[in-house]
């Protein structure tokens, strides 16, 4: 019931984090509110950059510390 998270990369391209939401978690979390909050933080450079969204997940920047 949790998210599945993958690091996706290919030779010569950027690496991204692919987050797939867990089945049935929409009843526990307001995904739109979560996405709005994530987008606001991303736009203000707090945390990883939001690269894209799709039904069932999102793409995020991979930050190396």
CNS distance restraints for C-alpha pairs under 8 A (distance, minus, plus):
assign (resid   1 and name CA) (resid  22 and name CA) 4.77 0.50 0.50
assign (resid   1 and name CA) (resid  23 and name CA) 5.68 0.50 0.50
assign (resid   1 and name CA) (resid  24 and name CA) 6.81 0.50 0.50
assign (resid   1 and name CA) (resid  25 and name CA) 6.49 0.50 0.50
assign (resid   2 and name CA) (resid  21 and name CA) 6.85 0.50 0.50
assign (resid   2 and name CA) (resid  22 and name CA) 4.61 0.50 0.50
assign (resid   2 and name CA) (resid  23 and name CA) 7.61 0.50 0.50
assign (resid   2 and name CA) (resid  25 and name CA) 7.43 0.50 0.50
assign (resid   3 and name CA) (resid  19 and name CA) 6.57 0.50 0.50
assign (resid   3 and name CA) (resid  20 and name CA) 5.52 0.50 0.50
assign (resid   3 and name CA) (resid  21 and name CA) 4.52 0.50 0.50
assign (resid   3 and name CA) (resid  22 and name CA) 4.56 0.50 0.50
assign (resid   4 and name CA) (resid  19 and name CA) 5.88 0.50 0.50
assign (resid   4 and name CA) (resid  20 and name CA) 5.11 0.50 0.50
assign (resid   4 and name CA) (resid  21 and name CA) 6.54 0.50 0.50
assign (resid   4 and name CA) (resid  22 and name CA) 6.81 0.50 0.50
assign (resid   5 and name CA) (resid  17 and name CA) 6.85 0.50 0.50
assign (resid   5 and name CA) (resid  18 and name CA) 5.69 0.50 0.50
assign (resid   5 and name CA) (resid  19 and name CA) 4.62 0.50 0.50
assign (resid   5 and name CA) (resid  20 and name CA) 6.34 0.50 0.50
assign (resid   6 and name CA) (resid  17 and name CA) 5.71 0.50 0.50
assign (resid   6 and name CA) (resid  18 and name CA) 5.07 0.50 0.50
assign (resid   6 and name CA) (resid  19 and name CA) 6.56 0.50 0.50
assign (resid   7 and name CA) (resid  15 and name CA) 6.87 0.50 0.50
assign (resid   7 and name CA) (resid  16 and name CA) 5.85 0.50 0.50
assign (resid   7 and name CA) (resid  17 and name CA) 4.67 0.50 0.50
assign (resid   7 and name CA) (resid  18 and name CA) 6.24 0.50 0.50
assign (resid   7 and name CA) (resid  62 and name CA) 7.95 0.50 0.50
assign (resid   8 and name CA) (resid  15 and name CA) 5.63 0.50 0.50
assign (resid   8 and name CA) (resid  16 and name CA) 5.34 0.50 0.50
assign (resid   8 and name CA) (resid  17 and name CA) 6.13 0.50 0.50
assign (resid   8 and name CA) (resid  18 and name CA) 6.81 0.50 0.50
assign (resid   9 and name CA) (resid  13 and name CA) 6.61 0.50 0.50
assign (resid   9 and name CA) (resid  14 and name CA) 6.27 0.50 0.50
assign (resid   9 and name CA) (resid  15 and name CA) 4.40 0.50 0.50
assign (resid   9 and name CA) (resid  16 and name CA) 6.50 0.50 0.50
assign (resid  10 and name CA) (resid  14 and name CA) 7.33 0.50 0.50
assign (resid  10 and name CA) (resid  15 and name CA) 7.27 0.50 0.50
assign (resid  15 and name CA) (resid  61 and name CA) 7.53 0.50 0.50
assign (resid  15 and name CA) (resid  62 and name CA) 6.45 0.50 0.50
assign (resid  16 and name CA) (resid  59 and name CA) 6.59 0.50 0.50
assign (resid  16 and name CA) (resid  60 and name CA) 5.88 0.50 0.50
assign (resid  16 and name CA) (resid  61 and name CA) 5.29 0.50 0.50
assign (resid  16 and name CA) (resid  62 and name CA) 5.37 0.50 0.50
assign (resid  17 and name CA) (resid  59 and name CA) 5.66 0.50 0.50
assign (resid  17 and name CA) (resid  60 and name CA) 5.02 0.50 0.50
assign (resid  17 and name CA) (resid  61 and name CA) 6.13 0.50 0.50
assign (resid  17 and name CA) (resid  62 and name CA) 5.81 0.50 0.50
assign (resid  18 and name CA) (resid  57 and name CA) 7.47 0.50 0.50
assign (resid  18 and name CA) (resid  58 and name CA) 6.19 0.50 0.50
assign (resid  18 and name CA) (resid  59 and name CA) 4.83 0.50 0.50
assign (resid  18 and name CA) (resid  60 and name CA) 6.58 0.50 0.50
assign (resid  19 and name CA) (resid  57 and name CA) 5.35 0.50 0.50
assign (resid  19 and name CA) (resid  58 and name CA) 5.40 0.50 0.50
assign (resid  19 and name CA) (resid  59 and name CA) 6.28 0.50 0.50
assign (resid  19 and name CA) (resid  60 and name CA) 7.73 0.50 0.50
assign (resid  20 and name CA) (resid  56 and name CA) 5.85 0.50 0.50
assign (resid  20 and name CA) (resid  57 and name CA) 4.40 0.50 0.50
assign (resid  20 and name CA) (resid  58 and name CA) 6.84 0.50 0.50
assign (resid  21 and name CA) (resid  25 and name CA) 7.16 0.50 0.50
assign (resid  21 and name CA) (resid  56 and name CA) 5.48 0.50 0.50
assign (resid  21 and name CA) (resid  57 and name CA) 5.37 0.50 0.50
assign (resid  24 and name CA) (resid  28 and name CA) 7.81 0.50 0.50
assign (resid  25 and name CA) (resid  29 and name CA) 6.22 0.50 0.50
assign (resid  26 and name CA) (resid  30 and name CA) 6.34 0.50 0.50
assign (resid  26 and name CA) (resid  31 and name CA) 6.42 0.50 0.50
assign (resid  29 and name CA) (resid  34 and name CA) 7.63 0.50 0.50
assign (resid  30 and name CA) (resid  34 and name CA) 6.21 0.50 0.50
assign (resid  31 and name CA) (resid  35 and name CA) 5.96 0.50 0.50
assign (resid  32 and name CA) (resid  36 and name CA) 6.04 0.50 0.50
assign (resid  33 and name CA) (resid  37 and name CA) 6.14 0.50 0.50
assign (resid  34 and name CA) (resid  38 and name CA) 6.09 0.50 0.50
assign (resid  35 and name CA) (resid  39 and name CA) 5.93 0.50 0.50
assign (resid  36 and name CA) (resid  40 and name CA) 6.17 0.50 0.50
assign (resid  37 and name CA) (resid  41 and name CA) 6.24 0.50 0.50
assign (resid  38 and name CA) (resid  42 and name CA) 5.99 0.50 0.50
assign (resid  38 and name CA) (resid  50 and name CA) 7.49 0.50 0.50
assign (resid  39 and name CA) (resid  43 and name CA) 6.00 0.50 0.50
assign (resid  39 and name CA) (resid  50 and name CA) 6.33 0.50 0.50
assign (resid  40 and name CA) (resid  44 and name CA) 6.38 0.50 0.50
assign (resid  41 and name CA) (resid  45 and name CA) 6.29 0.50 0.50
assign (resid  41 and name CA) (resid  46 and name CA) 5.00 0.50 0.50
assign (resid  41 and name CA) (resid  47 and name CA) 6.77 0.50 0.50
assign (resid  42 and name CA) (resid  46 and name CA) 5.53 0.50 0.50
assign (resid  42 and name CA) (resid  47 and name CA) 6.09 0.50 0.50
assign (resid  42 and name CA) (resid  48 and name CA) 6.10 0.50 0.50
assign (resid  42 and name CA) (resid  49 and name CA) 4.89 0.50 0.50
assign (resid  42 and name CA) (resid  50 and name CA) 5.97 0.50 0.50
assign (resid  43 and name CA) (resid  49 and name CA) 7.31 0.50 0.50
assign (resid  45 and name CA) (resid  49 and name CA) 7.13 0.50 0.50
assign (resid  48 and name CA) (resid  60 and name CA) 6.29 0.50 0.50
assign (resid  48 and name CA) (resid  61 and name CA) 5.26 0.50 0.50
assign (resid  48 and name CA) (resid  62 and name CA) 6.71 0.50 0.50
assign (resid  48 and name CA) (resid  63 and name CA) 6.36 0.50 0.50
assign (resid  49 and name CA) (resid  60 and name CA) 5.76 0.50 0.50
assign (resid  49 and name CA) (resid  61 and name CA) 5.03 0.50 0.50
assign (resid  50 and name CA) (resid  58 and name CA) 7.72 0.50 0.50
assign (resid  50 and name CA) (resid  59 and name CA) 6.38 0.50 0.50
assign (resid  50 and name CA) (resid  60 and name CA) 4.77 0.50 0.50
assign (resid  50 and name CA) (resid  61 and name CA) 6.41 0.50 0.50
assign (resid  51 and name CA) (resid  58 and name CA) 7.61 0.50 0.50
assign (resid  51 and name CA) (resid  59 and name CA) 5.27 0.50 0.50
assign (resid  51 and name CA) (resid  60 and name CA) 5.20 0.50 0.50
assign (resid  51 and name CA) (resid  61 and name CA) 6.50 0.50 0.50
assign (resid  52 and name CA) (resid  58 and name CA) 5.65 0.50 0.50
assign (resid  52 and name CA) (resid  59 and name CA) 5.07 0.50 0.50
assign (resid  52 and name CA) (resid  60 and name CA) 7.12 0.50 0.50
assign (resid  53 and name CA) (resid  57 and name CA) 6.12 0.50 0.50
assign (resid  53 and name CA) (resid  58 and name CA) 4.14 0.50 0.50
assign (resid  53 and name CA) (resid  59 and name CA) 6.17 0.50 0.50
assign (resid  54 and name CA) (resid  58 and name CA) 5.84 0.50 0.50
